[in-house]
Amino acid sequence: MLNFIAIFLTIAVVIVYIFHFFFFWLFPSTDSIFYWQFANFIRNGSYFVPHPYYYTRPSTMEPPLFSLFIYLADSFPKADIMIHFIQLGGIIVSGILIYKILNFYFSKNWALFSFVFFLLTPAHLIYSSNLVAEPLAVFYITIYLYILHKIINLKQVKLLVVLLPYTALITLHRYNLLIFFLTAVFLFLIKRGKDLRAWAGLLAGMTILGGWILINHQLNGSWGLSNAEGKHLYNRILHFDRILPSYSHPVFVKFRKLAGERTDYFKPWWFYEEALIRSTGSETGASLIMREFALAALFSDPLKYFLNTPRFFLFAHDRNTTFDDPLYLFNSNMKKSCQGMGNIRFCRPIINTSNNFGIWDRMVNAVNFFYIWGAKYINYLLLFPALIYSSLQKDSFFRILALLYILSILFFVMVEAPLPRYTYIYTPLGGIITYFALGKCFERVIKKKRE
């Protein structure tokens, strides 16, 4: 009976994704503009982001790898259908890889249930239509987990030569994945033995990251992975921590001179950027000033920053208003942005009926309701206990996963806005930890009943 239910649910959830592909569509959000503009820069060397940003040099606030994907996809007709298919397919393949990992620990039935649970993550149904990097980030993270499983559980240490450059590459898809690269380096240090291929993998990974840093500097004069680090720090330290240096601090005086006198310095970075770009001449210059100001604020009250960090870790798993934005509802703001970019056309389902857009809006409202009222309880009652449980296991694979999840969330809440929506890309990581802990609990319950 259990086997029948698992197979039935698996078929049902795949049908949901097939329906999504044929009856829903691709749509843009604010970040899509930056990804598209960098793709356009790759194509013809021109770059311009209009009001309210007015960037004339390539911004690397958004990492370059997804822009490269857009550039390649846009060379085909019906590029939106291709992107939609790849993003949906990436999530389905992620579910299959999670199934394969958990089938190493549990029965086929529990692995299938985990596949279903993962594919029914409500945010997948929205993000798989959004022209942003998150859906492919989910896919890339799951590939990382599968390679890690091969290295640790199946003793295929030779795959370090693949894991190291791979994690460096996906860092250029989402900068937060730098933690994954550092974890791969840690594995290299404890497992490399005498395998020279692992050294080649490390060299390749460092070359990828170092090469991008040099390219980034050539593009906009910034040293680092991004030219927007200062803006992100401003959001965390000023906007969320609400820390200010003394009014007479030289950096504060400099900031007021360049940004103009303000009554409120706790607003997000984009409230000051336009004035700072006029004063400094570039997005990079504006970001450097914000970084200087944010660090001056941090050093004026570091205790508040560090005490707030665990609180923001919890906040990142709390009430998530991501889909409360009318941007996601077709009958609100989405239909105002339904033109297109190159060969990417928006809001054009393959099969269009009179009900498509109404079904989409009802789905968005249901997903929004879940993340506002339900998701935090799943995090507190399932994910957090699963993290503790996995951390205490003798199983080194899940100990590493638990540590990787905690470090990944801490990393982004320490350097940018600690918003719950930024946890989305870690759903394969948090999910597999939760499915593992639940599977172990069910095994114990079944064992006791048999006794």
C-alpha positions in Angstrom: 0.0 0.0 0.0 2.8 2.4 1.0 4.6 1.7 -2.3 1.4 2.4 -4.3 0.9 5.8 -2.5 4.6 6.8 -3.1 4.4 6.0 -6.8 1.0 7.7 -7.2 2.2 10.9 -5.5 5.4 10.9 -7.7 3.3 10.7 -10.9 0.9 13.4 -9.6 3.7 15.8 -8.8 5.3 15.3 -12.2 2.0 16.1 -13.8 1.8 19.3 -11.8 5.2 20.3 -13.4 4.1 19.3 -16.8 1.0 21.5 -16.4 3.2 24.3 -15.2 5.3 24.1 -18.4 2.4 24.2 -20.8 -0.1 26.5 -19.1 2.2 29.0 -17.3 5.0 31.3 -18.6 8.1 33.2 -17.9 8.0 36.7 -16.3 10.6 39.3 -15.2 11.4 40.9 -11.9 13.7 43.8 -11.0 16.8 41.6 -10.9 16.0 40.3 -14.4 16.9 43.7 -15.8 20.4 43.5 -14.4 20.9 39.9 -15.6 19.6 40.9 -19.1 21.8 44.0 -19.3 25.0 42.1 -18.5 23.9 39.5 -21.1 23.5 42.3 -23.6 27.0 43.6 -22.6 28.4 40.1 -23.4 26.7 40.3 -26.8 27.6 43.8 -28.0 29.7 45.5 -25.4 27.0 48.1 -24.5 25.6 48.5 -21.0 23.0 50.9 -19.6 20.5 50.4 -16.8 17.8 53.1 -16.9 15.9 55.0 -14.1 16.4 54.9 -11.2 19.9 53.5 -11.5 21.5 54.9 -14.6 24.5 52.6 -14.6 26.8 53.0 -17.6 29.5 50.5 -16.7 28.7 46.8 -16.1 27.3 46.2 -12.7 28.3 43.0 -11.1 25.8 43.3 -8.2 24.2 40.2 -9.9 26.8 37.4 -10.6 27.7 36.8 -14.3 26.9 33.1 -14.8 23.1 33.5 -15.2 23.7 36.4 -17.6 25.8 34.1 -19.7 23.0 31.5 -19.6 20.5 34.2 -20.8 23.0 35.2 -23.5 23.1 31.6 -24.8 19.4 31.0 -24.5 18.5 34.3 -26.3 20.3 33.0 -29.4 17.4 30.6 -30.0 13.8 31.5 -31.0 11.2 31.0 -28.3 14.0 31.5 -25.7 11.4 32.0 -22.9 10.0 28.5 -23.5 13.5 27.1 -23.4 14.4 28.9 -20.1 11.1 27.9 -18.5 11.7 24.3 -19.5 15.3 24.3 -18.2 14.4 25.9 -14.9 11.5 23.5 -14.3 13.7 20.6 -15.5 16.5 21.7 -13.1 14.1 21.4 -10.1 12.8 18.0 -11.2 16.4 16.7 -11.7 17.2 18.1 -8.2 14.4 16.0 -6.8 15.8 12.9 -8.6 19.3 13.5 -7.1 17.8 14.0 -3.6 16.0 10.7 -4.2 19.2 8.9 -5.2 21.0 10.3 -2.1 18.3 9.3 0.4 17.8 5.9 -1.3 21.4 5.2 0.0 20.0 5.6 3.5 16.4 4.5 3.3 13.9 2.4 1.4 12.8 3.4 -2.1 9.4 4.5 -0.6 10.9 7.1 1.7 13.2 8.3 -1.1 10.2 8.8 -3.3 8.2 10.6 -0.6 11.3 12.9 -0.2 11.2 13.5 -4.0 7.6 14.5 -3.8 8.1 16.7 -0.7 10.9 18.5 -2.4 9.0 19.1 -5.7 6.0 20.4 -3.7 8.1 23.2 -2.1 5.7 26.0 -2.9 8.3 28.6 -3.9 9.4 26.3 -6.8 6.1 27.0 -8.5 6.8 30.7 -8.6 10.6 30.9 -9.0 10.6 28.4 -11.9 8.8 31.1 -14.0 10.9 34.0 -12.8 13.8 35.2 -14.9 16.3 35.2 -12.0 19.2 33.0 -10.9 17.5 31.2 -8.0 15.9 28.2 -9.8 19.3 27.2 -11.4 21.0 27.9 -8.1 18.8 25.2 -6.5 19.9 22.8 -9.3 23.6 23.6 -8.9 23.4 23.2 -5.1 21.8 19.8 -5.5 24.5 18.7 -7.9 27.0 19.7 -5.3 25.2 17.6 -2.7 25.3 14.6 -5.0 29.0 14.9 -5.8 29.6 15.3 -2.0 27.6 12.2 -1.4 29.8 10.3 -3.9 33.0 11.6 -2.3 32.0 10.9 1.3 29.5 7.9 1.2 30.8 6.1 -1.9 34.5 7.0 -1.2 35.0 8.5 -4.6 37.6 11.0 -3.4 38.9 11.5 -6.9 35.8 13.6 -7.6 37.4 16.4 -5.6 39.1 17.3 -8.9 35.6 18.1 -10.2 34.0 19.5 -7.0 36.6 22.3 -6.5 36.3 24.0 -9.9 32.6 23.3 -10.0 32.0 25.1 -6.7 34.2 28.0 -7.9 32.1 28.2 -11.0 28.7 28.2 -9.2 30.0 30.9 -6.9 29.7 33.1 -10.1 26.1 32.2 -10.3 25.3 33.2 -6.7 28.1 34.8 -4.6 26.7 33.3 -1.4 27.9 29.9 -2.7 31.4 30.9 -1.8 30.8 29.0 1.4 30.4 25.8 -0.8 33.8 26.4 -2.4 35.4 26.9 1.0 33.8 23.7 2.2 35.2 21.9 -0.8 38.7 23.3 0.0 38.3 22.0 3.6 37.5 18.5 2.2 40.5 18.8 -0.1 42.7 19.6 2.9 41.6 16.5 4.9 41.2 14.0 2.1 43.6 14.9 -0.7 46.2 12.2 0.2 48.8 11.9 -2.6 46.3 12.5 -5.4 47.8 15.2 -7.6 44.5 15.6 -9.5 42.9 17.2 -6.4 45.7 19.8 -6.5 44.8 20.4 -10.2 41.1 20.9 -9.1 42.1 23.4 -6.4 44.2 25.3 -8.9 41.4 25.4 -11.4 38.9 26.6 -8.8 41.2 29.4 -7.6 41.9 30.3 -11.3 38.2 30.7 -11.9 37.6 33.0 -8.9 40.8 34.9 -9.4 40.1 35.4 -13.1 36.7 36.8 -12.4 38.1 39.2 -9.8 40.5 40.5 -12.4 37.7 40.8 -15.0 35.4 42.5 -12.5 38.2 45.1 -11.8 38.5 45.7 -15.5 34.8 46.2 -15.9 34.1 48.6 -13.1 37.2 49.3 -11.1 36.2 47.1 -8.1 38.4 44.5 -6.4 36.4 41.5 -5.4 33.6 39.3 -6.7 31.1 42.1 -6.9 31.1 45.9 -7.1 28.1 46.0 -4.8 29.5 44.7 -1.5 29.3 48.1 0.1 25.6 48.4 -0.7 24.9 45.0 0.8 26.8 45.9 4.0 24.9 49.2 4.2 21.6 47.3 4.2 22.7 44.9 7.0 24.4 47.4 9.3 22.5 50.6 8.7 19.1 49.4 7.6 18.7 46.3 9.8 21.0 46.9 12.7 20.3 50.6 12.8 23.8 51.5 13.9 25.3 54.9 13.1 28.8 56.3 13.9 28.9 59.5 15.8 27.6 62.5 13.9 31.1 64.1 14.0 32.9 61.0 12.7 35.0 61.9 9.6 33.3 59.1 7.5 29.9 60.4 8.5 30.8 63.9 7.5 32.1 62.6 4.2 28.9 60.6 3.6 26.7 63.6 4.3 28.7 65.8 2.0 28.4 63.3 -0.9 24.9 62.1 -0.4 23.4 65.3 1.0 22.0 66.0 4.4 19.3 63.4 5.3 16.8 63.1 8.1 17.0 59.3 8.0 20.2 57.2 7.3 18.5 53.9 8.1 16.8 53.5 4.7 18.0 50.8 2.2 21.0 51.7 -0.1 19.0 52.7 -3.1 17.7 55.8 -1.4 21.2 57.3 -1.4 22.8 55.7 -4.5 21.6 58.3 -7.1 23.1 61.2 -5.1 26.3 59.2 -4.5 26.7 58.3 -8.1 26.4 62.0 -9.1 29.1 62.8 -6.5 31.5 59.9 -7.2 30.8 59.3 -10.9 30.0 55.6 -10.7 28.1 52.7 -9.0 31.4 51.4 -7.8 32.3 54.7 -6.2 28.9 54.9 -4.5 29.3 51.4 -3.2 32.8 52.1 -1.8 31.4 55.1 0.1 28.6 53.0 1.5 31.0 50.3 2.5 33.2 52.9 4.3 30.2 54.3 6.1 28.8 50.8 7.0 32.2 49.7 8.5 32.5 53.0 10.4 29.1 52.2 11.9 30.0 48.6 12.6 33.2 49.6 14.5 31.2 52.1 16.5 29.0 49.4 18.0 30.3 45.9 17.0 28.6 44.2 20.0 25.1 45.2 18.7 26.0 43.7 15.3 27.2 40.4 16.7 24.3 40.1 19.1 21.9 40.8 16.2 23.4 38.1 14.0 21.7 35.0 15.6 18.5 37.0 15.8 18.7 37.6 12.1 19.5 34.0 11.5 16.1 33.2 13.0 14.5 36.2 11.2 15.7 34.7 7.9 13.5 31.6 8.6 10.5 33.5 9.9 7.5 35.1 8.2 8.3 35.5 4.5 6.5 38.2 2.6 8.2 37.5 -0.7 5.1 36.7 -2.7 3.0 39.4 -1.0 4.5 41.7 -3.7 1.9 42.5 -6.5 4.8 41.9 -8.9 3.9 38.2 -8.9 0.2 38.6 -9.6 -0.7 38.8 -13.3 -3.7 40.9 -12.6 -1.7 43.4 -10.6 1.8 44.5 -11.7 2.9 41.5 -13.8 0.8 42.4 -16.9 2.5 45.8 -17.0 5.8 44.0 -17.8 4.7 41.5 -20.4 6.7 42.7 -23.4 10.0 40.9 -23.6 13.8 41.1 -23.9 15.3 40.0 -27.2 13.9 36.5 -28.0 12.6 36.1 -24.5 8.8 36.9 -24.5 7.0 37.2 -21.2 3.5 36.1 -20.1 3.0 33.8 -23.1 2.0 30.3 -22.1 2.3 27.5 -24.7 -1.4 26.7 -24.2 -3.4 29.8 -23.5 -7.0 29.5 -22.2 -9.3 32.0 -20.5 -8.4 30.5 -17.2 -4.5 30.5 -17.2 -4.0 33.8 -15.5 -6.7 33.3 -12.9 -5.2 29.9 -12.0 -1.8 31.5 -11.7 -3.0 34.3 -9.4 -4.9 31.9 -7.1 -1.7 29.8 -6.9 0.4 32.8 -6.0 -2.0 33.8 -3.3 -1.9 30.2 -1.9 1.9 30.2 -2.0 2.0 33.6 -0.3 -0.4 32.4 2.4 1.9 29.5 3.1 5.1 31.6 3.5 3.4 34.2 5.6 1.5 31.8 7.9 3.0 28.3 7.7 6.7 28.2 6.6 8.1 29.5 9.8 6.5 26.7 11.8 8.0 24.1 9.5 11.4 25.8 10.0 11.1 25.9 13.8 9.4 22.5 14.3 11.2 20.4 11.6 14.2 22.1 10.1 15.9 23.4 13.3 15.5 20.1 15.2 16.7 18.2 12.0 19.8 20.5 11.9 20.6 19.6 15.6 19.9 15.9 15.0 22.1 15.8 11.9 24.9 17.7 13.7 25.0 15.0 16.4 25.1 12.0 14.0 28.2 9.8 13.4 27.3 10.1 9.7 29.9 12.6 8.4 27.9 13.4 5.3 25.0 14.8 7.2 27.2 16.5 9.8 28.9 18.4 7.0 25.5 19.2 5.5 24.2 20.6 8.8 27.3 22.7 9.2 27.2 23.8 5.6 23.6 25.0 6.0 24.3 26.9 9.2 27.4 28.6 7.7 25.6 29.4 4.4 22.7 31.2 6.2 25.1 33.0 8.7 27.3 34.2 5.7 24.5 36.0 4.0 22.8 37.4 7.1 26.2 38.9 8.2 26.9 40.7 4.9 23.5 41.7 3.4 19.9 42.1 4.2 18.8 39.0 6.2 15.6 38.5 4.2 13.8 35.1 4.3 13.6 35.0 0.5 17.4 34.6 0.4 17.0 31.2 2.0 15.1 29.8 -1.0 18.2 28.6 -2.9 19.1 26.4 0.1 15.9 24.4 -0.1 17.7 21.2 -1.4 20.1 21.5 1.5 17.6 22.2 4.3 15.1 19.8 2.7 17.4 16.8 2.6 18.5 17.4 6.2 14.9 17.4 7.2 13.9 14.4 5.2 16.9 12.5 6.7 15.9 13.3 10.3 12.2 12.4 9.6 13.2 9.2 7.9 15.3 8.2 10.9 12.4 9.0 13.3 9.9 6.9 11.2 12.4 4.0 11.2 12.5 4.1 14.9 8.7 4.2 15.2 8.3 1.3 12.8 11.0 -0.7 14.7 9.3 -0.2 18.0 6.0 -1.3 16.6 7.5 -4.5 15.3 9.0 -5.2 18.6 
